Amino acid sequence: MKELKFEPTEQTILEAWREVKSDFFDHLQENMLFILKRLFEAGLEEEQGRFLEAAWYERTEERRGYRNGFTLRNYLTELGLVKGIRIPRNRKGTYLSRVFPRYERIRDEVLDRIAELYLAGVSTRRVEEVLKLFLKGGVSAQKVSEVTRRLDRELRGFHSRPLLDHYVYLFLDGIVFPVQSPGSRIQRKVLLAAYGITVHGRREIVDFFLARSESKDSWEAFLTRLFHRGLKGENVELVTIDGGLGLRAGVELVWPHIPIQRCWAHKMRNVESYLRKIDRKACLEGARRIYQAPNLREARKAFRRWEEVWGGIYPRVVRCLAKDLEELLTFFRFEEDHWRKIRTTNPIERLFREYRRRTRTMGCFAHGRSCERILFSITRYLNGKWGKKPVIQFHNPVSLNETKEERLLLSTKFTQLT
């Protein structure tokens, strides 16, 4: 009889692999859930036997009760939904299982994953739809509340974590969000935010604080909390702020030794608001030459030239810029590669645009805590993304005032801490 030989070709290998997938992988989850169900039921039966101190049909004086059938329960695990698990009952109803706490239908690990979905920015409605699909029914308010409590623990941990004093540049600003009050009225809440550049050149949202306004008291409370958590400002070279009086007063109180950089973008908008349309282009172009100058001396010369041209026509405009000129030119004391990034609050403004983009579809937040949860989810995502690599311009973000030896010591110190 002639021997048949199997010649492996690409086609025959693919066909064999399809059979393996069909016979094994398609039933893998089903088989694993079946085994898991049997393990649960065996564990529950053993647990009840220990509680009753009697096996099936055993008659002893020590037994503490009698079995009373079973109740069925579905249970959501990381592997999928285990259906129809037989939960033993006893006649007195005093048996409380440790394997399955009463009314539990979802493992804690699954709730952790659900919380991560919230923190990744998935809406509450979409998460509940997925849960309903898995559980083949409604999701109780208790489970939603449990997930919310987990999110709140994450949020509290973020707001209370110790801070390393390893920031070289800080950017501070606020943004307004509509929040519904208990009386169904819409209130304007201000999110105060701190954005930093570390000694390693990495961006980080240090923290945020939901306040009623950008008043001195609000900023002072927010910055003082950062100070007591570790951000002493000993290595902060510069704080960039807008023109808000409350913010300025808060910075001077908490970190009086740190130089302040006034934001050129905010100042230029203020200047523009005083100009007639016919003069805007020429006047603003002259003002731009001030911060685009190659050095501090040339910047002062550019200001004097601009002042000579426009001082007689728009004295209020010139005064608006002149009164803050020194703080507007602070950035010239630092490395030239950093000038463009540190002379405005644009880095934190881009963060605010991301907040706006992701929350635009939500309209008004139901309450302040809901607002904080969503913003925290965005913050955590961005910090994780930014932490992977430094910004090119800030790869060595130490000012010209530091010596080479001091830079090395500072970098080594925080490399050990982090």
C-alpha positions in Angstrom: 0.0 0.0 0.0 1.4 3.4 -1.0 2.2 5.6 2.0 0.4 9.0 2.1 2.6 12.0 2.9 1.5 15.3 4.3 3.3 18.2 2.5 3.0 21.3 4.7 2.2 24.4 2.6 1.1 27.8 3.5 -2.5 26.9 2.6 -2.6 23.7 4.6 -1.0 25.4 7.6 -3.7 28.1 7.5 -6.4 25.5 7.3 -5.0 23.5 10.2 -4.7 26.7 12.3 -8.4 27.6 11.6 -9.4 24.2 12.9 -7.3 24.7 16.1 -9.0 28.1 16.6 -12.4 26.7 16.0 -12.0 23.7 18.3 -10.0 25.4 21.1 -10.1 29.1 21.3 -13.7 29.6 20.5 -14.6 27.5 23.5 -11.8 28.6 25.8 -13.6 31.3 27.7 -16.8 29.1 28.0 -14.7 26.3 29.5 -12.9 28.6 31.9 -16.1 30.1 33.1 -17.6 26.6 33.6 -14.5 25.6 35.7 -14.7 28.8 37.7 -18.4 28.2 38.4 -17.6 24.8 39.8 -14.8 26.2 41.9 -17.1 28.8 43.4 -19.8 26.3 44.1 -17.4 23.8 45.7 -16.0 26.6 47.9 -19.5 27.8 48.9 -20.5 24.2 49.8 -17.4 23.6 51.9 -18.0 27.0 53.6 -21.6 26.1 54.5 -20.6 22.7 55.7 -18.1 24.3 58.1 -20.7 26.7 59.3 -23.4 24.0 59.9 -20.7 21.7 61.4 -22.4 18.8 59.5 -22.0 17.2 56.1 -25.0 16.2 53.8 -27.4 13.8 55.6 -25.2 13.8 58.7 -27.1 13.6 62.0 -25.0 15.0 64.9 -25.7 16.9 68.1 -23.2 19.6 67.1 -24.9 20.7 63.9 -26.0 24.4 63.9 -28.8 24.2 61.4 -30.1 22.6 58.2 -29.6 23.3 54.5 -32.5 24.9 52.6 -31.7 24.6 48.9 -29.9 27.1 46.7 -30.4 30.5 45.1 -28.9 31.4 41.8 -26.7 34.4 41.1 -24.7 35.7 38.2 -21.2 37.0 39.0 -19.1 39.3 36.8 -15.4 38.5 36.9 -12.3 39.5 34.8 -12.9 36.5 32.6 -16.5 37.3 31.9 -20.0 36.6 33.4 -20.3 33.4 35.4 -24.0 32.5 35.1 -26.2 30.6 37.6 -23.9 30.0 40.5 -25.7 28.0 43.2 -25.5 29.9 46.5 -26.4 27.5 49.4 -29.0 28.6 51.9 -29.9 27.4 55.4 -33.3 27.5 57.2 -32.4 30.1 59.8 -31.0 32.5 57.2 -28.0 33.4 59.4 -25.4 32.1 57.0 -23.2 34.9 55.6 -20.7 33.8 53.0 -17.1 35.2 52.8 -16.6 33.7 49.4 -19.6 35.7 48.1 -20.5 38.7 50.3 -24.3 39.4 50.3 -25.7 41.0 47.2 -22.3 41.1 45.5 -22.5 40.6 41.7 -19.2 42.2 40.6 -15.6 41.4 41.7 -13.6 44.3 43.2 -11.1 44.0 40.4 -13.8 44.6 37.8 -14.9 47.7 39.7 -11.3 48.9 39.6 -11.3 48.5 35.8 -14.6 50.4 35.6 -13.2 53.2 37.6 -10.2 53.3 35.2 -12.7 53.7 32.4 -14.2 56.7 34.1 -10.7 58.1 34.6 -9.9 57.5 31.0 -12.7 59.9 30.1 -15.5 57.4 29.1 -18.8 58.9 30.0 -21.0 57.5 32.8 -23.7 56.6 30.4 -21.4 54.5 28.2 -19.9 52.7 31.2 -23.4 51.8 32.4 -24.4 50.5 29.0 -21.4 48.2 29.0 -22.2 47.0 32.5 -25.8 46.3 31.5 -24.5 44.3 28.5 -22.3 42.1 30.8 -24.8 41.7 33.6 -27.8 41.1 31.4 -29.9 43.6 33.3 -29.9 46.9 35.1 -27.0 48.3 37.1 -27.9 49.2 40.7 -27.3 52.7 42.0 -25.3 51.0 44.8 -22.7 49.8 42.3 -22.5 53.1 40.5 -22.0 54.8 43.9 -19.3 52.3 44.7 -17.4 53.1 41.6 -17.9 56.8 42.4 -16.4 56.3 45.8 -13.4 54.7 44.3 -12.9 57.7 42.0 -13.2 60.0 44.9 -10.5 58.1 46.7 -8.2 58.5 43.7 -9.1 62.2 43.5 -8.4 62.8 47.2 -5.1 60.9 46.8 -4.1 63.2 44.0 -4.9 66.4 45.9 -3.1 65.2 49.1 0.0 63.5 47.6 3.4 64.8 48.8 5.0 67.1 46.2 8.7 67.0 45.2 10.2 70.5 45.2 11.7 69.8 41.8 10.0 72.5 39.6 12.0 75.1 37.8 9.2 77.0 36.1 5.6 77.3 37.3 2.6 78.6 35.3 -0.5 79.6 37.2 -3.9 80.5 35.7 -7.6 79.9 36.1 -10.5 78.8 33.8 -14.3 79.1 34.4 -16.7 76.1 34.2 -20.5 76.1 34.6 -21.6 74.0 37.6 -25.2 73.4 38.8 -26.0 74.4 42.3 -28.3 72.5 44.7 -31.1 74.9 43.8 -30.7 74.1 40.1 -29.1 77.4 39.4 -26.0 77.6 37.2 -23.0 78.9 38.9 -19.6 79.9 37.5 -16.8 78.0 39.2 -13.2 78.8 38.6 -10.6 76.1 38.3 -7.3 77.3 39.6 -4.4 75.3 38.1 -0.7 75.0 38.6 1.5 73.7 35.7 5.2 73.0 36.2 8.4 72.2 34.3 10.7 69.9 36.4 14.5 69.9 36.6 14.4 67.1 34.1 12.4 69.1 31.6 9.1 67.2 32.0 5.7 68.9 32.0 3.3 68.2 34.8 0.0 69.4 36.1 0.9 69.9 39.7 -2.6 70.3 41.0 -5.9 72.1 40.6 -8.5 73.6 42.9 -12.2 74.4 42.2 -12.9 77.9 43.7 -15.7 80.4 43.6 -13.5 83.1 42.1 -9.9 84.1 41.3 -9.7 86.2 44.5 -6.6 86.7 46.6 -8.1 84.4 49.3 -8.7 81.6 46.8 -5.3 81.7 45.3 -3.7 82.0 48.7 -5.5 78.9 49.9 -4.5 76.9 46.8 -0.8 77.9 46.8 -0.5 77.5 50.5 -1.7 73.9 50.2 1.0 73.3 47.6 3.6 74.8 49.8 2.7 72.6 52.8 2.7 69.5 50.6 6.3 70.1 49.7 6.4 72.7 46.9 8.5 75.2 48.9 9.7 76.9 45.7 13.4 76.6 46.6 14.3 75.5 43.1 11.6 77.5 41.2 13.3 80.0 39.0 10.3 81.8 37.6 6.5 82.0 38.0 4.5 83.0 34.9 1.1 84.6 35.6 -1.6 86.7 33.9 -2.5 90.1 35.2 -4.9 89.0 37.9 -4.4 91.0 41.2 -5.5 88.1 43.3 -3.0 85.7 41.8 -0.2 88.1 42.0 -0.9 88.8 45.7 -1.1 85.0 46.4 2.3 84.3 44.7 4.0 87.2 46.6 2.7 85.9 49.9 3.6 82.2 49.4 6.8 82.6 47.4 8.0 86.1 47.9 11.5 85.3 46.7 10.6 84.0 43.2 10.7 86.3 40.2 7.4 86.9 38.4 6.9 86.9 34.6 3.9 88.7 33.4 2.2 87.0 30.4 2.8 88.8 27.1 -0.3 87.3 25.5 -2.6 88.7 28.2 -0.8 92.1 28.1 -1.1 92.3 24.3 -4.8 91.6 24.5 -5.2 94.4 27.0 -3.2 96.8 24.8 -5.3 95.8 21.8 -8.6 96.6 23.6 -7.5 100.3 23.8 -6.6 100.8 20.1 -8.7 101.9 17.2 -9.0 99.3 14.5 -7.0 101.4 12.0 -4.0 101.6 14.3 -4.0 98.0 15.8 -1.7 96.4 13.3 1.1 99.0 13.4 0.9 99.5 17.2 0.9 95.8 18.1 3.7 95.1 15.6 5.9 97.7 17.4 5.0 96.2 20.8 6.0 92.7 19.6 9.5 93.9 18.7 10.0 94.4 22.5 9.7 90.8 23.5 11.2 89.6 20.2 14.4 91.5 20.8 17.7 89.5 20.9 18.5 90.6 24.5 17.3 92.8 27.4 19.1 95.9 26.3 17.6 95.8 22.8 14.2 95.2 24.3 14.4 98.3 26.4 15.4 100.3 23.3 12.5 98.8 21.4 10.1 99.9 24.1 11.5 103.5 24.1 11.0 103.7 20.3 7.5 102.3 20.6 6.8 104.8 23.4 8.0 107.7 21.3 5.7 106.8 18.4 2.5 105.9 20.3 2.8 107.8 23.6 1.2 111.0 22.3 -1.6 109.2 20.5 -2.4 106.5 23.0 -1.0 107.5 26.4 -3.2 105.0 28.2 -1.9 102.2 26.1 1.7 103.1 26.8 1.0 103.4 30.5 -0.7 99.9 30.4 2.5 98.3 29.2 5.0 100.6 31.0 3.7 99.9 34.5 4.5 96.2 34.1 7.5 96.4 31.8 10.1 95.0 34.3 8.0 91.9 35.0 7.3 91.6 31.3 11.0 91.4 30.6 12.0 89.0 33.4 12.3 86.1 30.9 15.5 87.7 29.4 17.4 86.5 32.5 17.0 82.9 31.5 18.3 80.7 28.7 17.4 81.9 25.2 15.9 78.5 24.2 13.3 78.9 27.0 12.2 82.5 26.2 9.3 81.6 23.9 7.9 79.1 26.3 8.2 81.1 29.6 7.1 84.6 28.5 3.4 83.7 28.3 1.0 81.4 30.1 0.4 79.6 26.8 1.5 76.2 28.1 -1.3 76.2 30.7 -3.7 77.8 28.2 -3.2 74.7 25.9 -4.1 72.6 28.9 -7.3 74.6 29.4 -8.2 74.1 25.7 -7.9 70.3 26.3 -10.2 70.6 29.3 -12.7 72.5 27.2 -12.5 70.1 24.3 -13.2 67.0 26.4 -16.0 68.6 28.5 -17.8 70.6 25.7 -20.3 67.8 25.1 -21.2 67.7 28.8 -22.6 71.2 28.9 -23.1 72.0 32.6 -21.7 69.8 35.4 -24.2 68.4 37.8 -22.1 69.5 40.8 -18.6 70.4 41.8 -17.5 66.9 42.6 -18.5 65.7 39.1 -16.5 68.5 37.6 -13.4 67.6 39.6 -13.7 63.9 38.7 -13.8 64.6 34.9 -10.9 67.1 35.1 -8.9 64.7 37.2 -9.3 62.0 34.6 -8.0 64.3 31.9 -5.2 65.5 34.2 -4.1 61.9 35.1 -4.0 61.0 31.4 -2.0 64.0 30.4 0.5 63.6 33.2 1.1 60.0 32.2 1.6 61.0 28.6 3.9 63.9 29.4 6.0 61.9 31.9 7.4 59.6 29.2 9.7 62.2 27.7 10.9 65.8 28.4 10.1 68.8 26.2 13.0 69.5 23.9 13.3 73.2 24.9 13.4 72.2 28.6 15.7 69.3 28.4 18.1 71.2 30.7 15.7 73.9 32.2 18.1 75.6 34.6 18.6 79.4 34.4 21.8 81.1 33.5 22.2 82.1 37.1 23.2 78.5 38.1 26.8 77.3 37.7 27.6 74.0 35.9 28.4 72.3 39.2 25.1 73.5 40.8 23.1 72.2 37.8 24.8 68.8 38.2 24.1 68.7 41.9 20.5 69.7 41.4 19.9 67.1 38.7 21.5 64.3 40.8 19.5 65.2 43.9 16.2 64.9 42.2 17.1 61.8 40.1 17.6 60.1 43.5 14.3 61.3 44.8 12.3 60.3 41.7 
